[in-house]
Amino acid sequence: MRPRRFQPRGPLRGRIRVPGDKSISHRSIMLGALAVGETRVTGLLEGEDVLATAAAMRAMGARVERLGDGAWSVHGVGVGALLQPEAPLDMGNSGTSTRLLMGLVASHPITASFVGDASLSKRPMGRVIDPLSTMGAGFEASEGGRLPLIVRGASPAVPIRYRLPVASAQVKSAILLAGLNTPGITTVIEPVPTRDHSERMLRGFGADLTVEVEADGTRVISIRGEAELQPQVIEVPGDPSSAAFFIVAALLIPGSEVMIENVGLNPTRAGIVEVLRQMGGAIEEVNPREVGGEPVADLLVRHSALKGIAVDPAIVPSMVDEFPALFVAAALAEGTTTTRGLEELRVKESDRIAVMAAALGAAGASVRETPDGLVITGTGGEPLDGTPGPIATHLDHRIAMSMAIAGLASRAGVEVDDTRPIATSFPAFEAMLEALSA
């Protein structure tokens, strides 16, 4: 383990560019590997999760390599032409890699074993196994539908019309990816909109995909199978999930002013910006533009006096990964912040509701845990006390980074028990914090 105490260091000032969006990075490698020809990707997130996806696609026949200029080249094999991997696919800590690749394998005539680290092996995969089984794929999973597991692809797979029982971009994407090599039309019905990177990128690669929005907001997404994907040139925008930590830090620490360049602001992902603005956060969009079909802007963030709010549960899918950072903001706001509808957080890399409640409580925050969220009474801008000893991150990168920010906004600092998991999504996080504090 690699513990570290994050201490208050004064205002944060400067310009930073956060790593590429993790969701888009995963999908660019996967779809590039299914196109015939070379896809070139710039701005790829080079964290452990995305590298696990790259390694898996190599194992199934694609050529994926980093070029001297920092760009990535993906030479694909074509839809339907994935090769049998010779060894288990090691997903590390990446739930996204696992669930999306299960979808890819499910409609190819190959068998693949999936393994992961201790944290990933605790996460349930049943919500992906169920629809993919209906399409004809076979599964041998560990108890509770967990890793290690084996997927036996169906050839041909059977197209389905599937209504998502829980809002999940990963389940939606797994079904759509399975549909790429399935004869006929595969349809996913999404009662609550989730991040739409898969739909945008599948269309960009040439898939025949349609989205119909019904009167009640339900999205009906259909993809025609046996697709022929065309290679693309992709520029990955900055990850809003990574930007969230620096947005919160700049809002909380007096005297701070930070410009975060090239942040993806896809409306299905940017809920954290909207909620922090509702709390009174000064977040200005500079130079808004579109890059590769995704809305992007630079964000100018200044220290602000935040006020507690009741967060609308309808916004949860657009910021599900950012709640640990939001909890820190709430802990220093004036008044009470109430969050509901966060059951999904209990089956992430850790139970993020319980773990953040314990961590913030140890740092001096007033936190009450409910079955589906947290009720946090803020300090009104006063620093948190800090922690006498280490807080447990449970191998969860977002817990580690959120509590690092809490340490900067405390009196005595916050000790994180292990900073190693941060590398799964944001290897440069600590160095970037140092640069802004210099």
N, C-alpha and C positions, 0 to 999 in steps of 0.2 A: 504494500500500500504506500501511497505517496501523499501524506497529509500536508496541509498548508493553512496557515492563518492569514486571512485577508483582513487587512487593517485599513482604517480611514486614512486617506492620503490627500484630502483637499479636492478642489474642483477638477472635473474632467474637461479637457479642452483639446480641440484638434479635429482632424478629418481622418476617417477610417473607411475601409471597404471590407465588408464582412464576406466570408466565403460564399461560394455559389449555393443556390437553393438545393437542399438535399433531395427533395421530392423530384425536382426536374433533373437533377444529376443522375439519380437511379434510372429514370425512364429514358434518358438520352442514351445511356449505355445499352439498356435492354432493347429498345426499338432500333438503335443502330445495328445491333447484333442480328436483328431479324430482317434488315434491309439488305438488298444485294448491291454491293459497292461500298465506298468509303464515306462514313459520316464523320465530320470533324466537329469537336466540341471544345469551346473555350470557356473559362470560368468554372470548370467542373470542381465540385467540392471534393477535395482529396482526403477526406476523413476515412476512418476504418470501415464504416458502414458501406460507403460507395465503392471502396476498394474490394469489399467482399462481393458486391454485385459484379464488378469487372472480372474478378477471378472466376466466378461461377460461369459467366458467359464465355470466358476463355475455355473453361473445362467442357463446354458444350459446342465448341468448334469455332467461335468467333475469334478474330485477331484484335485485341484491345491493347493499345500501347500509348504511353506518354511520350510526346515529341519534345525536342529540345527547346522549343519556344513556350513550353507549358501547356500547349493545346493537347488534346487527346484524339487519337485516330481509332475508329472502330470499323473494321472490315467485316460485314455481316455475312451470314450463311443463307439468308432467305427464310421466310415463314415456312414451316413444315420440315426444315432441314437441320434442326438442332441434333447434335450427336449425343450418344450415350456417354455420360461422364464416367471416367474410370474410377473415381474415388468419391467419397461423400462430399457434398457441397457445404463448406464451413461458412455459416452466416454470421459468425461472431456474435454481435449484440443487435443485429439489424432485423427488426420485425418487418420493415418495409421490404427488404430484399427477400425475406423468406416467403411472405404471403404473395407478392407479385410473381416471384419465380415459380411458386407452386402452380399459379395460374398458367404460366407459359408451358411448363412441363405437362400439365394435365391434358393438353390436346395434341401432344407429340408422341410418336410411338417409341418412347424411351422410358427408362426407370431411373429415378434419382433419389438418393438419400440426402436428407437435410440434417445438419447438426449445428449446434450453437453453443455459446458460453452459458454459464450457470444462470444468468439473468434471463436470457432469451428462452432457455429450456423450461422456465416456469410459466411462459406466456401461452395462453390457449390459442390453438389454431382451428378450433372447431367451426368457427363462423366462416372460414374459407373452405374447409373440408366439405361442409354440407352442400353448397351449390356445385362445387367441382365434382363431387360424387354423383350428383344428379346428371352431370354432363357425361358421365361414364368413366371418370378416372377412379383408380383404386388407391386406397391408403392403408398403411400400417403405421399407426401412431403410438407413442407412449401414452401412459395413463393420463386421462383428461384431455386427449387430443393435443398433446405437447410433443416437442422435439426430444430425442431424435425421432424422425419419421421418414417413411418411404412413400414416394408418389409413383404410381404406375400410370403413365399416360394412356388415353384412349385414342384409337385411330380407326375410324373417324370418331370424334367426339359428337355429342348430341347438343344441338342448340337449345337453350332454355329461355324462359321469361321469368325473371327472378326479382321479387320485391325485397329490398333490404330490410330486415327486421330491426337493425340498429344502424344509425348513420356511420358509415365507414368508407373512406376513400380507398383504403387498402382492399377491402372485400370487392367493392365496385371494380377496381382496377384489375384484380385477379381474374374476375369473370370476363371482363372485356379482353384481356390478354389471351385467355383461353379461347375466346370467340374468334380471335384472329385466324386460327387454323381449324375452325369448326365449320363444316358446310352449313349454309343457311344463315339465318339472322338470329343473333343472341341479343337479348334485351335485358337491361337492368332498370328497375323502377326505384327511384330514389325519393322517398317522401320528404326528406330534409336534405337540402343541397350540401355537398361536401366539396373539398378542393377538386378543381376540374383540370388539373395538369394533364392527366391521362387523355381526356377527350381532346384538349387542345393539341397535344403532341401527336396523338394518333392521326388526327386530321392532317397535321403538318407533314407527316410521313406518307400521306396518301391513302389512308384507310377510309373505307366508305362508312362513315359514322354520322348518325343524326341525333339531335337532342330536341325533344318536344317538351315544352313547359305547360302543364295543365293549369286550370284556373286557380287551384289551391296551392300552386307552387311546386307540386310534384314534378320531378324531371324523369322523362322516359328516354333512356339512352339505348340506341340500337346500333349494332355493328354487323356488317356483312362479312362472313368468313372467307377463308382461303384467299386472304388479301395478298397483294404484292406491294411491299413497302419500298419507297424510294429514299436513298440516302440524303441526308440533310447537313446543313451547316448551322450549328446551334451555339448561341451565346447564352450562357446560364446567368440569370440575374441573381443578385445577392439574396440570401435566405432571410426572410422576415423573422423566422424563429431565432436565428442567430442575432439579428439586429435587435430583437426585443430586449436582450439583457442590457445592451448599451443605451437603448431608449430609456428604460427604467432607471438605470444608474444616473444618466444625465438629468432626468426629471427630479430625482431625489436629492442629489448632492448640491448644496448651495454654490452658486457661482459657475456652474457647469454650462458649457455650450459646445455641442458636438455635431458635426456634419457626417452623416452616414451615407456613403455614396452607393448608387446603383441598387437600391432595395426593390425587390419584387413586391408589387402591391396588387396582385390578383385579388379581386374582391372575395373569393372563397378562402383566402388565407390571411387577409389583413385586419381581422377583427380586433387584434390587440391594439392597433393604432386607433381605431374607432373608440374602443372602451377607455383607453388612456386619455383621449381627448374629452370624452364625457366626464372624466374625473377632473378635468381642468388642465391637462397636460398641453404644453406649447410644442406642437409637432407640426412643422411647416414642410409642405412638399415643394421642392425646388426642381426645375427642369423636368417636369413630367413627360414621359415618352413611352413608346411601345418598342419592345425588343423581342423578336421571335414570337409575336402573338401574345406576349405577356406585358401588362402595364408595369412601368418601372419609374422611380423618381429618386432623387437624393432627399434625405430627411434631415432638416435642421431642428435639433432638439435643445431646448433651454430648460434650466431649473424652473420648476413650477410648484405652487402650493396645491396639492391634490386633495380632492374631497371624496369620501366614500360614496358608493352607489350600489344599487341592486343591479347586478349584471343580468341582462336578458338571456335566458337559457337558449333562445333561438340563435344566438351568436356563437354558441359553443363550438360547432363544427369548424368555424373559420378561424379558431384560435386555440384548438384543443391542446396543442403542445406548448402554448405560451402561458398557461395558467400558473405554473410555478413562479415565473417572473412577475405576473400580475399580483400574486399573493404578497410578494415582497413590497410592491408599490402600495398595496392596500394597508400593509402593516405600518406605513408611515403617513398615510393620508389622514385627513381630519374626518372623524365620524366613522360610520360602520359600512363595510363592504360585504355584501351577501352574494354568494355564488351558488347556483343550483344546476342540476342536470349534468353533473360531471362524472357520472358512473364510469365512463370510459377511462378516466384517469386511474382507476383502481387496477387496471390490467395493462398498464404501460410497463416500462422497464422496472418500475417499482409501483407500489400503491401510492401515487403522488399526492392524494388527499391526506392520507395518514402520515406519510413521511414529511410533507411540508408542514403539517400541523405540529408535529413533534419538533422539527428543526426550528421553526419560527418561535414556537413556545420557549424552546431552550435559549433563544437569543433575546427573549424579553417581550415578544409580541403577545397581544391578547387575541387568542384564536380559539374558536369553538368548532369542532368537527361535527358534520351532519352526515347522514347516509350518502348524500349526493353532492357534497360541496363543503365549503368553509364559510364561517361568519367571522370576519376579522374587524376588530375595533382598533383604528389606527392611533398613532401617537400625535397626530396633528403636525407632523414635520420634525418632531424631536427624534434624535438618533435612537436606535435600539440599544439596549445595554451591551449586547454581544454575548459570547459564550465562554465559560471557563475552560471547557474541554471540547473535543471534537464532536461534530454532529454526524450522524450516520447517513450516507448518501445512497446506500444499497445499490451500488454499481450503476447509478443513474446519472448520466451526464447533465441533464437539465436541473436536477436537484443540486448538483455540485456548483453549476454556474449561477443558479439563482441565489444560493447561500453565499457565494463569493460576493455578489452585488450587495446582499444584506450586510456583509462585513464592512464594505466601504461606507455604508450608511449607519454604522454603529459607533459606540464609544470605545469599546475594548477590542473590537474585531471579532470575527467568526472563524472558527477552525473547522475546515472541511476534512473528513477522515481520509479521503482518497481523491486526488485530482486526475488520476489516470483515465477514468471513463470519459473525460471531456474530449479526448482525442477521437472518440467515435464520430463526433459531428463538427468539432471546432478546434482543431489542433493549435491554432494561433491565439486562442482566447486570452490566455494569461499574458502573452507578450503584448497584445493589443491594449489590454487594461493598463499595463505598465507604461506604454507610450502615451496614452491619454492622461496619465497621472503625472508624467514627468514635469 
